[in-house]
Amino acid sequence: MSKTYDTSELSKHVPNPPVNNLSIEEKAEMEFGSLSSDKYLASAQHDPSIEIRTQVLDEPPYYVVISTYLNYLTLIIIGHIRDFFGMTFMPQYYSAMVAKNGYPPWYSAFESFYPRRLKRRLDDCFARPIYGVPGRYINCFNRASTDYNESFYYDGTATPCLNLSSYNYLGFAQSVGKCTDDSIDAVYKYGVSSCGPRNVIGTTDLHVKTEKILSKFLGKEDSIIFSMGWGTNAHLFTSMVNSKCLVISDSLNHASIRFGIRLSGAAVKVFPHNDMEALEKILRNSISQGQSKTHRPWKKIFICVEGLYSMEGTYVNLPKIVELKEKYNCYLFVDEAHSIGALGKSGKGICEYYNVDPNKIDILMGTLTKSFGAAGGYISANKNICDRLRLDITVNNYGESIPPAVLQQISTSMRIISGELNDNEGELRLQRIAFNSRYLRLGLKRLGFIVYGADDSPVIPLLIYNPAKMPRFSQLLLERGIAVVIVGYPATDIISSRIRFCMSAALTKEDIDLILAACADVGDRLNLKFSTGIAGGERNPGDWKKGIKPRWSIEEVIEKTPEDCRHEVY
């Protein structure tokens, strides 16, 4: 007889633990939950026997698409009507958009229309202030608005929520533990500002030591660490390429990559996301045609991709990209901001996930914010490239030196992941995030939601589409003690707004049970369960072809899904 689950109470709320007067043990549990069973572990490693295929995206019904466009159209029409009458009869409220005293307006009504008339209506689900450690639980300030989100009232209280909104992939953002202890010791040893026996400015032996640990971890010859992750991409390309070079960029590359390429003055061609045929066609045409005006050969051709795409949860087809790179003798840049530390059996990123030699990648870039619980960015490459970058990369001119405490956090967390410290703690964290990511993703699919991304990806986008449902979904989950990220235009297509669950090893299987139960209830209330099952997670793989919409109950999901997530590949 199968076990039954009473989920009626789970869908209503998540018990919020107290946040004051906690013991060290209670604080540690709040920041990183205890593993209840070894059954809830998995491994994020690609099986080479399985062909890498482009993800099949599930499409919403036509009525969802039409209603989404109609919602935006209604908001746009009403917004323009209000602007017309407001600027005519109440110009005092539009002072920034009208000329006065001989000066032009600060900005036009048209260019400010989206943030004023569309985004502001949804602002309750964006930029909610928090405090404390972004671990298993996060403290969200309670707020309310009486003027359509133009301003917010804070009553000084906060709600502890299960945290699916931080890039704390391995749970190293903690106030207790080995990383914290080592970082405090670094403050006493090196000092910051007036704290400690020494006041150190610029590069220290800790910088050099951390860069060597990073190079060893990544399997590269040399590395450089910077204090800004976004700035690393924004300033890198000016040192690598110029107007006689070509950069071929994935259409979903991060804004920092696009900004850096634009700043460099290099020619740019964009290929559709993960479309290897289109990429090869661009490579062949670019090599045969040369530069656009002179038709001389390009001095350099760079392919720029990401390891894990943060809005889609998809992976780059790295083996094929490396094959094309070697075939056409060009350079390859891979941004591992979201994949380093979170993928691969030992957390070494997308190269280890696909078992690709990292030395086949010319430049590996990544951030130290997400999996390592620290801050900053890095470049790893051959020593001659790193030495060249040390001479003139402008990020060092516009950013401060990375603090010793942060460097120590990077060093300690990386050594834990690689198994040098704390026995098997790093391996356990990697196995926990792999299981958690699979369980939440597969559970949501089986409940009937449209979910994007690869099975092992810790970024799990759940499609909402309709703009009115964005703040409502956020509010309903917040009432149940769950903090999530809402993403909409311009970060995504205007029709593709979504919840972006950011998974962490700090969460437990029981936490995910609560999250799935809450999503199941909210999904029913907001009519968000319209998956056809074509993208996976269906009860029988062929059902979608027969027109059968697979839909599991929450009881079935909690009982049967965890076992399916333990396999190396499912």
RODO-362137 format. One record per residue (C-alpha): residue in one letter; residue number from 0; x, y, z. Coordinates in steps of 0.25 Angstrom, whole numbers, plus 2048, in hexadecimal, padded with zeros to 3 digits. Example, Ala and Ser with C-alpha at 12.3 -4.5 7.8 and 13.67 -1.06 7.14 Angstrom:
 residu num  px  py  pz
      a   0 831 7EE 81F
      s   1 837 7FC 81D
This chain:
 residu num  px  py  pz
      m   0 800 800 800
      s   1 806 80D 7FC
      k   2 809 818 806
      t   3 7FF 824 806
      y   4 803 832 808
      d   5 7FA 83D 80E
      t   6 7FE 84A 807
      s   7 7F2 852 80A
      e   8 7FA 85A 815
      l   9 807 85A 80D
      s  10 801 862 802
      k  11 7FC 86D 80B
      h  12 809 871 812
      v  13 817 86E 815
      p  14 81A 86F 824
      n  15 823 87B 827
      p  16 82D 878 832
      p  17 831 883 83B
      v  18 83D 88C 838
      n  19 841 892 845
      n  20 849 88C 850
      l  21 84D 87F 848
      s  22 858 876 84D
      i  23 864 873 844
      e  24 85E 866 840
      e  25 850 86C 83D
      k  26 856 877 835
      a  27 85E 86D 82D
      e  28 851 865 82A
      m  29 84A 871 826
      e  30 856 874 81C
      f  31 859 866 817
      g  32 84E 85B 81A
      s  33 852 84D 81E
      l  34 852 842 815
      s  35 847 838 819
      s  36 84B 82C 810
      d  37 856 828 807
      k  38 84B 824 7FD
      y  39 84A 833 7FA
      l  40 857 834 7F3
      a  41 85B 834 7E4
      s  42 866 838 7DA
      a  43 866 843 7D0
      q  44 86E 83C 7C5
      h  45 86B 83A 7B6
      d  46 86B 82C 7B1
      p  47 873 82C 7A4
      s  48 86B 821 79E
      i  49 85F 82A 79D
      e  50 85E 833 792
      i  51 85E 842 795
      r  52 851 848 78F
      t  53 84B 856 78E
      q  54 841 857 799
      v  55 832 856 795
      l  56 82A 861 79A
      d  57 81C 85F 79E
      e  58 812 86A 798
      p  59 806 870 7A0
      p  60 7F8 86F 79A
      y  61 7F4 87A 790
      y  62 7EA 880 79A
      v  63 7F6 882 7A4
      v  64 7FE 889 799
      i  65 7F2 892 794
      s  66 7EE 896 7A2
      t  67 7FD 89A 7A6
      y  68 7FE 8A3 79A
      l  69 7F0 8A9 79D
      n  70 7F4 8AB 7AB
      y  71 800 8B3 7A7
      l  72 7F8 8BA 79C
      t  73 7EE 8BF 7A6
      l  74 7F8 8C4 7B0
      i  75 7FF 8CB 7A4
      i  76 7F2 8D2 79F
      i  77 7EE 8D6 7AD
      g  78 7FC 8DB 7B0
      h  79 7FC 8E4 7A4
      i  80 7EE 8E9 7A7
      r  81 7F2 8ED 7B5
      d  82 7FF 8F3 7B0
      f  83 7F7 8FC 7A6
      f  84 7ED 901 7B0
      g  85 7F7 902 7BB
      m  86 801 90B 7B3
      t  87 7F6 913 7AF
      f  88 7EF 916 7BC
      m  89 7F9 912 7C7
      p  90 807 916 7C1
      q  91 80C 917 7CF
      y  92 80D 908 7D0
      y  93 815 907 7C3
      s  94 81F 912 7C6
      a  95 82B 908 7C2
      m  96 824 906 7B4
      v  97 821 915 7B0
      a  98 82B 920 7AC
      k  99 82B 92B 7B6
      n 100 834 938 7B8
      g 101 83A 936 7AB
      y 102 83F 928 7AE
      p 103 83C 91B 7A7
      p 104 834 910 7AF
      w 105 83C 906 7B7
      y 106 836 8FB 7AE
      s 107 82B 8F9 7A4
      a 108 81E 8F3 7A8
      f 109 820 8E9 79D
      e 110 82D 8E3 7A2
      s 111 828 8E3 7B1
      f 112 81B 8DD 7AD
      y 113 81F 8CF 7B1
      p 114 824 8D1 7BF
      r 115 819 8DB 7C2
      r 116 80D 8D4 7BD
      l 117 810 8C5 7BC
      k 118 81C 8C1 7C5
      r 119 817 8CA 7D1
      r 120 80A 8C2 7D1
      l 121 812 8B5 7D3
      d 122 81D 8BC 7DD
      d 123 818 8B4 7E9
      c 124 81E 8A8 7E4
      f 125 82C 8AF 7E1
      a 126 837 8B4 7EA
      r 127 831 8B0 7F7
      p 128 83B 8B3 802
      i 129 841 8A8 80A
      y 130 84B 8A7 816
      g 131 853 89C 81C
      v 132 85B 890 816
      p 133 854 88B 809
      g 134 855 87D 80D
      r 135 84A 872 80E
      y 136 841 87D 814
      i 137 841 88C 810
      n 138 83A 898 817
      c 139 831 8A0 80F
      f 140 82C 8AE 813
      n 141 81D 8AF 813
      r 142 818 8BB 80B
      a 143 80B 8C1 805
      s 144 808 8CB 7FB
      t 145 7FC 8D5 7FA
      d 146 800 8DC 7EE
      y 147 801 8D1 7E3
      n 148 810 8CD 7E7
      e 149 815 8DC 7E5
      s 150 81A 8DB 7F4
      f 151 81A 8D0 7FF
      y 152 816 8D0 80D
      y 153 81F 8C8 817
      d 154 81A 8C4 824
      g 155 828 8BF 829
      t 156 824 8B1 82A
      a 157 829 8A5 821
      t 158 825 897 81D
      p 159 82F 88C 81D
      c 160 82D 884 810
      l 161 833 878 809
      n 162 83D 87E 800
      l 163 83C 87B 7F1
      s 164 840 889 7ED
      s 165 850 889 7EF
      y 166 85B 883 7E7
      n 167 860 87C 7F3
      y 168 861 86F 7EC
      l 169 86A 867 7F5
      g 170 865 86E 802
      f 171 873 874 805
      a 172 86C 881 809
      q 173 86C 87E 818
      s 174 86F 886 825
      v 175 874 879 82B
      g 176 87E 86F 826
      k 177 88C 86D 821
      c 178 88B 878 816
      t 179 886 882 820
      d 180 891 87E 82B
      d 181 89C 87F 820
      s 182 897 88D 81B
      i 183 897 893 829
      d 184 8A5 88E 82B
      a 185 8A9 895 81E
      v 186 8A3 8A2 823
      y 187 8AC 8A1 82F
      k 188 8B8 89D 827
      y 189 8B7 8A7 81B
      g 190 8AD 8B1 821
      v 191 8A3 8BA 81A
      s 192 8A3 8C9 81B
      s 193 8A6 8CB 82A
      c 194 8A3 8BD 82E
      g 195 8AE 8B4 833
      p 196 8BD 8B5 834
      r 197 8C0 8B8 826
      n 198 8BA 8C1 81B
      v 199 8BC 8BA 80D
      i 200 8B9 8C1 800
      g 201 8BB 8BA 7F3
      t 202 8C0 8AD 7EF
      t 203 8C4 8A4 7FB
      d 204 8CA 896 7FC
      l 205 8BB 891 7FF
      h 206 8B8 896 7F1
      v 207 8C3 88E 7EB
      k 208 8C0 882 7F3
      t 209 8B1 883 7EF
      e 210 8B4 884 7E0
      k 211 8BD 878 7E1
      i 212 8B2 870 7E8
      l 213 8A8 874 7DD
      s 214 8B1 870 7D2
      k 215 8B3 863 7D8
      f 216 8A4 861 7DA
      l 217 8A1 865 7CC
      g 218 8AC 85D 7C6
      k 219 8B2 86A 7BF
      e 220 8C0 86F 7BF
      d 221 8BD 87D 7C5
      s 222 8B2 885 7CA
      i 223 8AF 894 7CE
      i 224 8A4 898 7D9
      f 225 89C 8A5 7D8
      s 226 893 8AC 7E2
      m 227 888 8AD 7D8
      g 228 881 8A1 7D0
      w 229 879 8AA 7C7
      g 230 885 8B3 7C5
      t 231 88E 8A7 7C1
      n 232 886 8A5 7B5
      a 233 883 8B4 7B2
      h 234 892 8B7 7B2
      l 235 898 8AA 7AC
      f 236 895 8AB 79D
      t 237 89C 8B9 79C
      s 238 8A9 8B2 79F
      m 239 8A7 8A6 796
      v 240 8A0 8AB 789
      n 241 89F 8B7 781
      s 242 897 8BC 774
      k 243 89F 8B2 76B
      c 244 89A 8A6 774
      l 245 88D 89F 773
      v 246 885 89A 77F
      i 247 87A 890 77D
      s 248 871 890 789
      d 249 865 887 78E
      s 250 858 88F 78D
      l 251 855 88C 79C
      n 252 863 891 7A1
      h 253 863 89A 7AE
      a 254 862 8A9 7AD
      s 255 870 8AA 7B2
      i 256 876 8A2 7A6
      r 257 86E 8AA 79C
      f 258 872 8B7 7A3
      g 259 881 8B3 7A3
      i 260 881 8AF 794
      r 261 87A 8BC 790
      l 262 884 8C4 798
      s 263 890 8BD 791
      g 264 88B 8C2 783
      a 265 88C 8B4 77D
      a 266 883 8AF 772
      v 267 877 8A6 778
      k 268 86F 89B 772
      v 269 864 894 77B
      f 270 860 886 779
      p 271 852 880 77F
      h 272 854 87A 78C
      n 273 85B 86D 78C
      d 274 859 86B 77D
      m 275 866 865 778
      e 276 862 864 76A
      a 277 860 873 76A
      l 278 86D 875 771
      e 279 875 86D 767
      k 280 86E 874 75B
      i 281 872 882 761
      l 282 880 87D 763
      r 283 882 878 755
      n 284 87C 884 74F
      s 285 884 88D 758
      i 286 891 886 754
      s 287 88E 886 745
      q 288 889 895 744
      g 289 893 89B 74E
      q 290 891 8A9 754
      s 291 885 8B0 74F
      k 292 88C 8BC 748
      t 293 89A 8B7 744
      h 294 897 8A8 743
      r 295 8A4 8A6 74A
      p 296 8A5 89A 753
      w 297 8A0 89D 761
      k 298 8AC 89E 76B
      k 299 8A4 896 775
      i 300 897 88F 776
      f 301 891 88C 784
      i 302 885 883 787
      c 303 87F 888 794
      v 304 875 87F 79C
      e 305 871 87D 7AA
      g 306 872 86F 7B1
      l 307 864 871 7B8
      y 308 85A 87B 7B3
      s 309 854 882 7BF
      m 310 846 885 7B9
      e 311 844 878 7B2
      g 312 84B 86E 7BB
      t 313 851 868 7AE
      y 314 860 863 7AC
      v 315 869 866 7A0
      n 316 86B 85B 797
      l 317 87A 85C 79B
      p 318 87F 84F 793
      k 319 87A 854 786
      i 320 87F 862 789
      v 321 88D 85D 78B
      e 322 88C 855 77F
      l 323 888 861 776
      k 324 893 869 77D
      e 325 89E 85F 779
      k 326 898 85D 76B
      y 327 898 86C 768
      n 328 8A4 870 770
      c 329 89E 87B 778
      y 330 89E 87F 787
      l 331 893 87B 791
      f 332 88E 883 79E
      v 333 885 87C 7A8
      d 334 87E 883 7B3
      e 335 87D 87A 7BF
      a 336 876 883 7C8
      h 337 86B 87A 7CB
      s 338 871 86C 7C8
      i 339 87E 86D 7D0
      g 340 87D 866 7DD
      a 341 86F 861 7DA
      l 342 871 857 7CF
      g 343 87A 84B 7CD
      k 344 87D 840 7D7
      s 345 887 848 7DF
      g 346 881 856 7DB
      k 347 88B 85A 7D1
      g 348 880 85F 7C7
      i 349 87C 85D 7B9
      c 350 889 857 7B5
      e 351 888 84C 7BF
      y 352 879 84A 7BD
      y 353 87C 846 7AE
      n 354 88A 841 7B1
      v 355 891 84B 7A8
      d 356 89F 84F 7AA
      p 357 89F 85D 7B0
      n 358 8AC 860 7A8
      k 359 8A4 85F 79B
      i 360 89D 86C 7A0
      d 361 8A5 878 79E
      i 362 89F 881 7A8
      l 363 896 87C 7B4
      m 364 88F 887 7BB
      g 365 886 886 7C8
      t 366 881 88D 7D4
      l 367 885 889 7E2
      t 368 877 88E 7E8
      k 369 86E 883 7E5
      s 370 874 875 7E9
      f 371 87F 87A 7F2
      g 372 877 884 7FA
      a 373 881 88F 7F8
      a 374 882 89B 7EE
      g 375 88A 89E 7E1
      g 376 88D 898 7D4
      y 377 899 891 7CE
      i 378 8A0 88E 7C0
      s 379 8A7 880 7BE
      a 380 8B0 87E 7B2
      n 381 8BE 87B 7AE
      k 382 8C9 883 7B5
      n 383 8CC 88B 7A9
      i 384 8BE 890 7A8
      c 385 8BC 893 7B7
      d 386 8CA 89A 7B7
      r 387 8C5 8A3 7AB
      l 388 8B8 8A6 7B2
      r 389 8BF 8AA 7BF
      l 390 8C6 8B5 7B7
      d 391 8BA 8BD 7B2
      i 392 8AC 8B7 7B6
      t 393 8A4 8C3 7BA
      v 394 89C 8BC 7C5
      n 395 8A7 8BE 7CF
      n 396 8A7 8CD 7CC
      y 397 898 8CF 7CF
      g 398 897 8C5 7DB
      e 399 89D 8C3 7E8
      s 400 8A6 8B7 7ED
      i 401 89E 8AB 7F1
      p 402 89E 8AB 801
      p 403 8A6 8A1 808
      a 404 89A 89B 80F
      v 405 893 898 802
      l 406 8A0 892 7FC
      q 407 8A0 889 808
      q 408 891 885 806
      i 409 895 881 7F8
      s 410 8A1 879 7FC
      t 411 89A 871 807
      s 412 88D 86E 7FF
      m 413 895 86A 7F3
      r 414 89E 861 7FB
      i 415 892 85B 802
      i 416 88B 858 7F4
      s 417 898 851 7EF
      g 418 899 849 7FB
      e 419 8A5 84F 802
      l 420 89E 853 80E
      n 421 892 84D 817
      d 422 893 83F 811
      n 423 887 83D 808
      e 424 87F 84A 80B
      g 425 881 84F 7FD
      e 426 87D 843 7F6
      l 427 871 842 7FF
      r 428 86D 850 7FB
      l 429 86E 84D 7EC
      q 430 866 841 7ED
      r 431 85B 849 7F5
      i 432 85A 854 7EB
      a 433 859 849 7E0
      f 434 84E 842 7E7
      n 435 846 84F 7EB
      s 436 847 854 7DD
      r 437 842 848 7D6
      y 438 837 846 7E1
      l 439 831 854 7E0
      r 440 832 854 7D0
      l 441 82C 846 7CE
      g 442 821 849 7D9
      l 443 81D 856 7D2
      k 444 81C 84F 7C5
      r 445 814 844 7CA
      l 446 80A 84D 7D1
      g 447 808 853 7C3
      f 448 810 860 7C3
      i 449 818 864 7B6
      v 450 827 864 7BB
      y 451 833 867 7B3
      g 452 841 862 7B5
      a 453 84A 856 7B6
      d 454 847 84B 7C1
      d 455 853 84E 7CA
      s 456 853 85D 7C8
      p 457 851 865 7D6
      v 458 84A 870 7CE
      i 459 83B 86C 7CC
      p 460 832 875 7C4
      l 461 823 873 7C6
      l 462 81C 87A 7BB
      i 463 810 884 7BF
      y 464 80E 88C 7B2
      n 465 803 895 7B7
      p 466 808 8A2 7BE
      a 467 7FD 8A3 7C8
      k 468 801 895 7CD
      m 469 80F 899 7D0
      p 470 80D 8A1 7DD
      r 471 801 898 7E1
      f 472 80A 88C 7E1
      s 473 815 893 7E9
      q 474 80B 897 7F3
      l 475 804 88A 7F5
      l 476 811 883 7F7
      l 477 816 88E 800
      e 478 80A 88B 809
      r 479 80E 87D 809
      g 480 81C 881 80E
      i 481 823 87E 800
      a 482 82C 889 7FA
      v 483 82E 888 7EB
      v 484 833 891 7DF
      i 485 829 896 7D5
      v 486 82F 899 7C7
      g 487 829 8A1 7BC
      y 488 82C 8AA 7B0
      p 489 836 8AF 7AD
      a 490 83E 8A3 7B3
      t 491 835 89A 7AB
      d 492 82C 89B 79F
      i 493 820 8A3 7A3
      i 494 817 897 7A2
      s 495 820 88E 7AA
      s 496 820 893 7B8
      r 497 823 888 7C2
      i 498 826 884 7D0
      r 499 835 881 7D1
      f 500 838 877 7DC
      c 501 846 877 7E1
      m 502 84A 86A 7E7
      s 503 853 868 7F3
      a 504 85A 85C 7FA
      a 505 855 863 807
      l 506 847 85F 804
      t 507 842 851 809
      k 508 839 847 802
      e 509 82E 84B 80C
      d 510 82F 859 808
      i 511 82D 856 7F9
      d 512 821 84E 7FD
      l 513 81B 85B 803
      i 514 81F 863 7F7
      l 515 819 859 7ED
      a 516 80C 859 7F6
      a 517 80B 868 7F6
      c 518 80E 869 7E7
      a 519 803 85E 7E4
      d 520 7F9 866 7EC
      v 521 7FD 874 7E6
      g 522 7FD 86E 7D8
      d 523 7EF 869 7D9
      r 524 7EA 877 7DE
      l 525 7F1 87E 7D3
      n 526 7EF 874 7C8
      l 527 7FE 872 7C5
      k 528 7FE 863 7C2
      f 529 7FD 862 7B3
      s 530 809 859 7B0
      t 531 807 84F 7A5
      g 532 812 846 7AA
      i 533 81A 847 79D
      a 534 826 84D 7A5
      g 535 828 841 7AE
      g 536 822 83D 7BC
      e 537 816 836 7B6
      r 538 811 829 7BB
      n 539 813 822 7AE
      p 540 81C 828 7A3
      g 541 812 826 798
      d 542 806 82B 79F
      w 543 807 83A 79A
      k 544 807 834 78B
      k 545 7F9 82E 78E
      g 546 7F4 83B 794
      i 547 7F4 837 7A2
      k 548 7F9 841 7AC
      p 549 801 83A 7B7
      r 550 7FE 840 7C4
      w 551 802 83B 7D2
      s 552 7FC 83E 7DF
      i 553 804 844 7EA
      e 554 804 837 7F2
      e 555 809 82F 7E6
      v 556 814 839 7E4
      i 557 819 838 7F2
      e 558 818 829 7F3
      k 559 81E 825 7E6
      t 560 827 830 7E0
      p 561 833 830 7EA
      e 562 836 822 7E6
      d 563 837 826 7D7
      c 564 840 831 7DB
      r 565 84B 828 7E1
      h 566 84F 822 7D4
      e 567 85C 828 7CD
      v 568 853 82B 7C1
      y 569 844 82A 7C0
